[in-house]
């Protein structure tokens, strides 16, 4: 068989990877296999029990959608150098290599790097192991950092509407069970087009494009910004903050040894051996810690006793909450968090926004998607939602 097949239940079809090629070598590498053990949505399974899908599944999905996108573009008459298609495919497959255990929840908490920076370091490790060559690393780095000479190459992976977003919206909706994230991926990809080497979308797919923007907005507020999901992330972050304080001040802590060494030494290679299991194993050990704060925070996580979310409108509320925490013997550094879950579902075109969703009306006219919408619904979604949530222990009975 020329291709290795991965059945993807989200699209109900096989993801096809050429056997004995660079892509298969990357997939079989420990760095890629590690993604099997990192949940796509971090601790969101506390809200949606089905949200156990992984970065590995997502990476294969983005890789496959990029291939489909090129196929649709070629059917429209565009042609591409074989190398360009290869570099974009590798970028799609590897774009999430740098994620921490529990994904975004612990970014910067274990080592002081963003996941994009760690992805570049992962590519360099693959180069050292002779899995990919130096030229490929440089080209993929250009795509990830949006420096590639053909804009559509990085727009396919990182823009307002790209294969990354299409896959995670559809995949997250599938595994959480919500209905509004089930965007029409095939209809959107069938509308793909290019204009002056930039990614645009054919007007015939407008209804699917509009639905995508609406779905993205709904998914952020119902899933990604669900108060329980954010509260679970806060507990994880507070635990890692306390752990870092203890380790860097010479206090020994019973925990996963790789996680300990990675935090103390900032060891990048050991970072790529960490998974969600490293964190969970440590959390359960923390419940026996001699440090009262670390023991309490981890016990809350294990028992699903998360901090209470309180939507606030006045800075005075924060001051009052902090005073009550201190009076009751809680350290605000570890028992209070202010979160502003603001995510613009879609930013319409402006001179400062270069990655708007552009719709090709004919061979010479390209319009920003909200300008051709029959209503102002899309423009209204571009307004930044200002909401601040205070998280504190529920037993304080703090009321606004």
N, C-alpha and C positions, 0 to 999 in steps of 0.2 A: 504494500500500500504506500502510495507516494505521500499521503498526508496523515498526520496524527489528528484524531478527532476528539474534541471536548464537547460533550453535550451541555448546552446552556438552556436550562428550563425557562429563563426569562424570555428568550426569543423563540423557544421551541425549535431550535436548529443547532447544527454542529458548528463550532468554531474550528476552522481548519488551519493547521500549522504544518508547513512542509517538513518532512522527516529529514533528520541529519543536517538541517540548516542552522543558521545562527539563532533564529528565533527559538527553535527547540532546545538548543544548548542553553540559552538564557532561561527558558522555562524550567529546565532541569537543574539550574544552579541553586545552591543553598539560599542565595539572596532572594530569588524569586519564590522558592518553596516556602520561605519564611512567611510570606504573605498569606499562606493558607491558615495561619494561626493568628492573624490580626483581623479583628472584626471591622467591617466597613464603617459601621455606625458607633463604634466604641461601646459605651454602656447603655445605649438606647434599648437594648433587650430588656431592661428593667421596665420599660413602658410597653414595648411591642415584643412579646416573647419570640416572634419569628425572625427578629432582626439579628440573626446569627451568621449572615453571609459575610464573605471575606474580601480583603483587598486583592487576593489572588483571582477570585471570580470577576471582580470589577476590572482588573487589568486585562484579562482575556477579552472581556466584553468591549472595552475601549479599542483594543487592537482589532477586533473583528469589525466594529463599526467604521473604523478608519479604512479598512479594506473595502467595505461596502461603499463608502463615500467615494473612493477612487474609482470603483466600478461604475457608479452612476455618472461621475464626471466624464469618464471615458466614453460612455454612451452618448453624452452630449457633444462629443467631438474633440474633447481636450486630450492631449497626450502629455506624458510625463516621463522624465528620465527614470530609468530603473533605480538609480541610486537615490533619487529624491523620495520615491515611494518606500524604499527600504529604510531610509533614515526616519521618516515619519512613523513608519510601523514600529521601529525599535523604540522611538520616543513614546508612542502610545503604550507599548508593552511594559516599559520601565518607569513611567512617569510617577508612580507611587512607591518606588523602592525605598524612599527615605522616611516613610511614615513610622512613627513611634508605636509601641504597643498602645492599644485603645485609640489609635488614629489621632485625630485632632485634639482629643481630650488631654493628651500628655505631650503635645508638641512643645519643645523647649524646656520641658520639665526634667528630662533625663540627661540630654546633652544640649549645649547652648547653640543649636543650629535649627533653621527652618527645614521643613521636609524637602523643599526643592534643593537646598544646599546639600543635604544628605544623599539625595538621589544622584547628584553629580559625583559624590564620593563613592557611591555604590558602583557607578559606571566605571570609575577608575580602578576599582577592585576587580571588576570583570575583565578590564583590559590587562591588568597584571596577571590574571589567570589565563590569558590568551583566548578568552571566549569571544571578545570583540576587539577590533583593532583601534588604534589611536585616532584615525580619521573618523571612524564611526562615533567615537566618544565626543570628539570636537563638534561634529555636525549635530548630534543629538543634544549636546549642551547648548548649541546655538538655538535649537528649536525650543528647548525648555525655557531658556532665558529670553526668548522672542527676538533673537538677533539674526535669524536665518534670512537669507536674501529673498526668499519667496514667502510673503506674508501668510498665504493660505496654509503653509506647512505647519506653522504654530497655531494658527487660528482653528485648525481642525481639532486641536487638543486643548487650547486655552483661549477662550473668547466668550462673548455673551451667549453664544449658541455653538456648542462643540460636541465632539463625540464623548468626551469625559462627562459633561453635564447630562447629555442624553442618556448615557448608560446609568449613571448613579441615580437619576430621577426614576427611571423605569425599574431599575433593580431594587432600589430602596422601597418603592411602592409595592413591588411584588412580594418582598419578604416581610414588610411590616403589615401588609394586608389592606392598606388604605387604597382608595379608588382613584383619587384625583391626581396621582403622579404617573398614571399609566399613559404617557404621551405616545403619540403615533409616530414612533421612531422611523419606520419605513417610509411613511409619507413625507416626513421632513427630509430624510436623506434623498428621496426621489426628487426633491425640489432643489437640491444643491447645485450651485453654479459658481462661476468665477467672473470677476470683473477687474481688469487691470491687476491680476494676480492676487486679488483679495477675495475672501469667501463671501458670497452673497447667496440669496435664496430666491427661487422663482416665485412670481406672484401667485401662481396656481396653488401653491402650498400654503397660502396665507392663513387659512383656518387652523391648520395644524401648528403653524408658528405661533398664532395667538394663544392656542390652547397650551402650548409649551410654556409660555410666559406665565399664564395663569396657574398652571400646575406647579411651576417652580415656586411661586409665591406661597401657595397653599402648603407645599411640602415643608418649607422653611418654618412656617408657624405651627403646623400640626405635628411635625416629626422632629426636625433638627432643633427647633427652639422650644420643644415641649419642656415645661418647668421641671418635671421629674428627671428628664434626660440631662438638663443643665445642672441640676442639683447633684446628680451622681458624678458628673464631671468635676464639679466643685470639690466634692469629697476626695476624689482621686488626686486632684491638684494640691489640696491642702495636705494630704498624706505625704506626697512627694516633697512638698516644701518642708515639712517637719523632718522627714527622713534625711533630706539634704543637710539641714541644719545639724542634725545629730551626727551624721557621718563626718562632715567637714570640721566638726568640733571634737573629733576623737572618740565619740561614743560608739561602742560596738552594738550592732543591731542584728538579730537573727533574721536572715532573709536569703533570697536567691543570690548566690555568690556572683554570678555574672552581672546582675543588676547593680550590686554593690560596687564591683570593680569599675563598671562603666561610669557610674556617677562620680566616684572618687578620682579616677584617672582620665575621665573624658575620652575613653578608649572607643574610637569609631568602629573598629573591626569587631569588638565585642558587642557594640550596639546592634550590629546586624545579626546577632545571635539571640536577641531578645524578642519575645512574643507576648501576647496577652497572658499566657500561662505564667510567664516570669513575674508579672505583676500580681496575678491572682494568688499564686503560691506565696508570695511575700506578704500580701494583705492578710492571709490567714495566719501567717507567723506573727504579724504585727499585733494580732489580737492577744498575744501572750507577752507583749513587750513590757519591759519595766518602765518605759516612758509612758506616763499617763495620757498624754495628748495623742501620741501615735496609737496607743492601744484603744482609746475611745473612738478616734476617727475611723479606724479599720473595723471596729466592732459595729459601728453604725452602718458602714458599707455592707458588711456581711449580712446584717439583719434588715437591710433595706430601710433603715431609719434615716432618711436623707434630711437635709436642712429644709426648712419651710420657705417657700418663695413668697415674697411680699412686694407687690408693685407699689413703687413710691413716686411721689410727685414733688417732694420738698426735701432739701438737704438736711433740714432739722430732724427728719425722721431717722436719718442715718446716725446723726449725733445722739439721738435718744436711744437708739438700738445699741450703739456702742457703749453708752453709759450703763445700760441695763446688763449687757454682757459682762462688763468689768465688775459691777456690783455683785454679780452672781458667780464670779470666779472663773469666767471664760476669757481666754486670750483672743482678742479680736483678730489677730493675725491669722488664726487658725479656725475661728468659728464665725466669721462674717465675710461675705463676699458681695460685691456690687457688680452686676452684669448688665450690659446693655446689648441685648440680642437684636441688633439692627442689621438687616440684610436687605439691600435693594434688589427686588426680584428682577427688575430690568431698568437699566439706565438709558433713557433715550438719547439720541445723538446730540452732541454739542461739540464745539471745537476742542474741548478738553477730553472728550470721550471718543477714542479711536476704534473701539471694538463693538460698536453698535450693531444690531441686527439689520443688515441692509437687504432690501428686496429689489430684485431686478424686474422692472416693469416692461422694458423692451431692450433692444441691443444698446441703447445709448442713455437710458434713464435709470438711475438707481435711487431709491428712496429709503429713508429710515422707516422701520416697520410701523411705528406709532403714527407717522404722518399719513399713512394710507388706510389706517383703521377707521371704520365707520363711526366709532364712538371714541371717547377719551379714556376708555378703560385702561389701555396700556400705559398712557401717560400718567394716570393716577398711581399706577404701581411703581413708578419711578421715584415717588416721594419717599424719603427716608423715614421709617417708622421710629419714632423716639419713645422708647420704653426702657425704664430702668427697674431692675428687679433686685431686691435685697434678699440674701439667703442667710438665715440664722437658725439655730436649733429650735425645733418646734416646742420643746418643753418650757421655753421662756414665756410662752403665751403673750408675745409682743403683738400689740394691736395698733393699727394706724388710726 
